[in-house]
């Protein structure tokens, strides 16, 4: 067994990954984690930036998606007692890693998520509830739990709690949980892989925990958001729900998502135009998702 391994998946992350790497020592004073960066074929100066940190183990990979990068990093450190999976556009606060590891004192805790702040110190509502038909309606702005996948109540971020799942930007996974749950699902390519992974962990009896004792700052400057990534996010949300529910329920979730995205177009969210087209015309979906045959993606 060998301590903690940190897995970072990069893609054109040259402007941000250095800040994350410099934050690791203060986040885990006295600790000696392995740091593994899986680079998904970056075309910017990411590799040159990583070369400035000789203690980082770099694995160069074809871009097969975020989950695939995580799997490669875990394969490279199979005997670690826990894996801390991080987005490259984060910075860890002092003692953040210790705060995460403390939650593993409870033997049934398999996954731990930190409190996340935005670049200006604003709270990022990173806790999530399991998707349902009501939460696909598009009434999340009400803040009511029945309609909102996002946990929006600020008080929920002031204390440790068991949750359904959390934003995949920073997740600590116990080795025993990782071995039992298995690999991250690479078919999602980007988005919803953490929803799926946390659901499988809970189904196997593991608890997903949130703790404010660990703090990360989402500094931005990652792979960016555009029409294509928004389409991936929306298609994969429908895909996740359809895979875990009967056909009629998946169809209902698809229809409600179309309506919800339409309301976002009315509210001026131009990227939702692309997601509506992709929902209605499977051939327009990103090829990486390999789900262009059926109207309801699976």
N, C-alpha and C positions, 0 to 999 in steps of 0.2 A: 504494500500500500504506500502511496506517496503523496501526502499532503493535498494541496490545492492546485488545480490547473485553471488558468484563465484562457478562454477561447474568444478571440476577436475575429470577426469576419469583415474584411475590407473590400470595398469596390470604389475606386476613385476617391479615396479618403485621405489624400495627402495633406489637405488643409486642416485636418482635425485629429488624426490618430496620434500625433505627437503629444498633444495635450492630455489625451487619455493615458498614454504610457507614462508620462511624467507624474501623473496623479496616483499611480499604483502604490509606490512605496509609502507615502503618507497615509494611504487608505488601509495599509496592512503593516504597520510598523513592527519590525522584528520578524516578520514572516518572509518566507522565500518561495512564493508561488512560481510555477512554470508559467510562462506567457507564450501562447501559441497564436500566431496570426495566420489565418487562412486568407490569402488574397485571391479574389475571384476575377483574375485577369484584368486588373486595373490598367488604364491607359494614361493615367496622369503620373505624378511623381510619388505615388504611395510607396513603391519599393525603395526609392531613394530615401524617403523619410524614415522608413523602417530600418534601413542600413545604419542609421545613427544610433540605434539601440542594439548593440551586439548580443545582449542577453535575451533578445526576443527570437523565438524559433519561427521562421517564416516558411509556410507551405504555399507554393504557387499552384493554383488550380484553374481549370476552365471554369467559367461562370455558369454553374449549375444551380445557383440559387442560394438563399440564406440558409435554409435547412441543410442543404448539402455541405455548405461550409462548416456548419456546426458539427455535422457528423464526421467530417474529416478531422477536425480538431480533437474531438473526443476519441476517435480511433488512434490518434497520435499520442494520447495520454490515457491509456486504458486502465491504469492502476491508481489514478488520482482518487482521493477520498471524496472529492466534490469538484464539479466544474462550474466556474463562473463565466457565463456567456454574456458578452458585452458588445453593444454597438460601438463603432469607432468614434461617433460624435458625442460621446459622454465624457464627463470628468467626474471622478470619484472624490467625495469629501473625505477629510481625514477620518480614519477609523471605520470607514464605510464597510470594508470587507469584514472586519471583526464583528460589526453589527449584524451582518448577514449570517455569518457562521454561528453566532450565538443562538439563532433560531433552530439550528440543527441539533441542539441539545435534546429536543423532544424527538424520540425515535420515529414517530410517524410522519414527521415533516419531510417532504421530499423535494419541494421547490420553495425558494424564498425570493421575494421581490422587494426592492428598496423603495423609498419615497423618491420621487423624481421632480425636480424643479426645472423650469424653463431658463433660458439664458439671462433673463432679467429678474430671476428669483421668484417668478410666479409658479404656483402649484400646477403641475401637470396631472390631470386626473387619469392615472395609469391603471387603477383597479377596474376590472371588468366583471360583468355578470354574464352567465351563459346566454347565448342568443335564443330568442323565442319568437313566435309569430308576432306577438304584441310589440316586441322590441324592434321589429322590422317595419313597423307602420310609418315611422318617421316622426314620432312625437317625443323623441328623446329630449328636445328642448324644454319639455315640461319638468324634467328632473325627477319625475315619479319613477320609482324602481320598476314598476310593471312595464313601463314604456322605454326605459333607458338602459342600454347595455353598459354605458359608462356609469361608474359610481361617482356622482357629482358632489355629494355632501362633503364639505371640507372637514367636518369632524371625523369622518371615516379615515382620514389620513393622519390623524393625531395619535393613533394607538395601533398596536399590533393586532392583527386579526386574520382569520382564515377566510380565503376568498375563492371565487371560481377560477379566475385567471388574471393575469396582469400583462401589460405591455411587454413585449419581448426584448426591449432595449437592454435590460439587465436582469438576469435570472440566475440564481444559484441552484444547482441541481445535485442532490446527494447521489453518490455512486450507486448505492443499492437501488434507488429509484430509477436511475438511468438504465441499469441492467435489466430491470423488470419491465419498464415501459418500452425499451428498445429505441431504435433510431427515430430521429425527427423525420416527418413525412416530407420527402423531397418533391412530391408532385405539386405542392403548393407554390414552390419557387420563391415567392415573396408574399408575406402577409398570411395570417390565419394559422401558420405553423405552430405558433405558441398557444393559440386557442385549442388546437387539436392535441398538442402535447400535454397541456395541463388537464384536459378532459380525460385523456387516457391514464394519466397519473392518478387522478381522483377515482377513476373506475377500478384501479388496482389497489385502492385503499390508502393512497398517499394524500397528505394534506398540503395545500398550497397556502403559503403564508405571506402576508405583507408586514413589513416592519419600518417604522419611521426612524429607528435607531441607525439605519443605513441610508445615506443620502447620496444621490447622484444628480448632476446637473446636465441636462440635455442641451449641449452647447450649440447644436445645429451644425450645418456644414457637411452633412452626410451625403447620401446618394441623391437626395432631392426628390421633389414630388412633381409629377407632370401627368398628362392625360393617361399615359401608359401605366404608370404605377397606380393611379387611382382606379383604373379599370381592373388591375390585378387585385386590389384590395376588395372591391365590390364583388367581383366574380368569385373570389375565394371565400368570402363570407357566405354567399349562397351555396357554394360547393360544400363547405363544411357542414352547413345545416342539412343539406340534401343527403349527404352521405350518412348521417346519423339519425335520419327520420324516414318514415314511409314516403313513398313516391308522391302521394297526394299532399302531404305536408311540405315536402320540398318544392312542389309546384306553387303552393300557396305562398311560401317564403319568397320564391322568385318573383311572383306577381306583386307582392307587397314592396319588394325592393325596387322594382321598376317605378311604382308609384312614389315611393320615398325619394328616389333620385330625381323624379320629375319635379317634386316640390323644391328640391335644391336648385334645379335649373331656374325655377321661378324666382328663387331668392338670390339669383345672380352667381351661382357656383358653376362656372363654365365647364369644369372637368366632368361634371355629372352628365353632360351631353354625350361624352365619349362612352361613359359606363352604360347609359341607356342603349346606345347603339350596340354595344357588345353583349348586353343582356338579350336583346331582340334578335341579333344576327350572330350566331356562333362563329361564323367564319372571320369575324372581326376581332376575336379574342386573341390576346398575345399567344404566340406559338409556344412559348415556354410552358404554358399551363396545360397544353395538350388536352383541351376539353372543348374542342370546336365542333363536335358532332351533334350534341344534344342541346335542345333549348334550355333545359334545366341542367346546369353543369354538374358533373360528378367527378 
